[in-house]
Amino acid sequence: MALKLSRLLEFDDIVIQCHDNPDADALASGFALFRFFKKNGKKPEFIYGGQKPVTKSNLVLMIEKLGIPVEYVTALNKKPELLVTVDCQYGESNVTGFEAENIAVIDHHQVSGNMPKLCEIRSSYGSCATVMAGLLKKEGMDINEDTDLATALYYGLMTDTNGFEEVSHPADKDLRDFTKYRSADIIEFKNSNFSSEELTICAQALDNVYYDKERPIAVVGAKPCDPNILGIISDMLLEVDSVECSVVYSILPYGVKLSVRSCVKETMANELASYIAKGAGGGGGHRVKAGGFLKKELLKGMGIEYDETHIMGFILQRFNRYFDETRIIYAGEHVESKRGYRQYIKKEFSMGYVKAAELARPGSSLVIRTLEGDVRIKVTDDVYLMLGIEGEVYPCREEKFRASYRLSGEDYVYPAEYEPEVIDAVSGKRLKVTKYAHSCICTGGSGIYAKKLKERVKVFTEWDRDNYYLGVEGDYIAMRMDDPKDIYVIAGHIFAKTYEPLRPKNA
Ligand SMILES: [Mn+2]
């Protein structure tokens, strides 16, 4: 599923299509692709179909101000050689079907149905604009040289992530932080975002909230509206004294948009969103605010009827099951019985490390942007950054480093998709951590007690009292043999690569 845009240049007669009733993300993504084809001497058409042309004022403004050459069509003059759908997938119910000799798909939603060979789908990205930014970068195109394009992509991400509040993937953060957009345009679009009808929808929803009697949760459905309205409603619900977590949803013709909030550390909104959407779509964001999407086709495939009653029932059932199924452990305060645990020892394997002081002056602070989130550390002479077997980044003190790792002469190769970057908060300078990384071998260290999980567990470790590590069925819960209060979770696939059962020495 790794598409190179340059592969599409072998075609001549090209149509770019976004979903019916396009939003800013779809328009921005199509615009980016249009610019790419133009730059490479092609003459693409950029279109969308559906019931009616765009009327929403922020989108009309966006199209005018940025010069987006999109057209509303009901038919194509002839069958194109290539049709690329952006921010949607060919064959979906919200994508008017046009015939073409070849199909390509660029999207960030969950996959539904069969995909053509030419496709790039990054379901963990907050917007299709981010997917496009990545594809253009691979072709050596700098979006910051084209302010209209930069502004469009920035606005696409912004509107798809509730004003960046539901951003989680590092690629999304890069687009948010390093794009040279025209701020006057963004301010103007932002201030013509809602119609007065949409504020009425907001008021109606607030009038119909379901407050659970047993749990501090609230759920409500709103009529189809701008997704940012959902964010506003959920933010308001969260401020209610009896509400700790909330879900607001809106049933659209092609799927259900969710906005999820939590103000307690025991529930991370992004995790709750992805739990609710599991199998039917996707969800993500961060601790307090998250968003999600349930695809109509996938819901129907699960036997859920596509109406208000059944969708509300589905969301409520998942919401309640989320709390019923989860055990919470506060390491340090909790004594875990060793029943069912076995002893394991770490295998020898190769990983990467960087001395933090090589990246920044001791005394300063660093933000490390990784797939798991932005990690902040204080730089001192004895801090090392470890790059784990799956590319995960975590800090380690020199003393522990010396005890558990030995150096290796081999070159370091980063094993995962998004290479972590360090960002200097003051200068904005970005460094690829992997450029400074060396290779080392993990040499076992003391053993652990571990048990394969059959249930969901949230562990607040001794290192971090505010954020839990989630373990689900198939992951392992572990505690150090030399300090059983040090409880943590190890992902199932990482456990298999890095631990082996401890055999009795004299057996
Ligand atoms: Mn989108």
Boltz pocket constraint, residues with backbone or C-beta under 6 A from the ligand:
constraints:
  - pocket:
      binder: B
      contacts: [[A, 25], [A, 26], [A, 87], [A, 108], [A, 126], [A, 127], [A, 128], [A, 160]]
      max_distance: 6.0
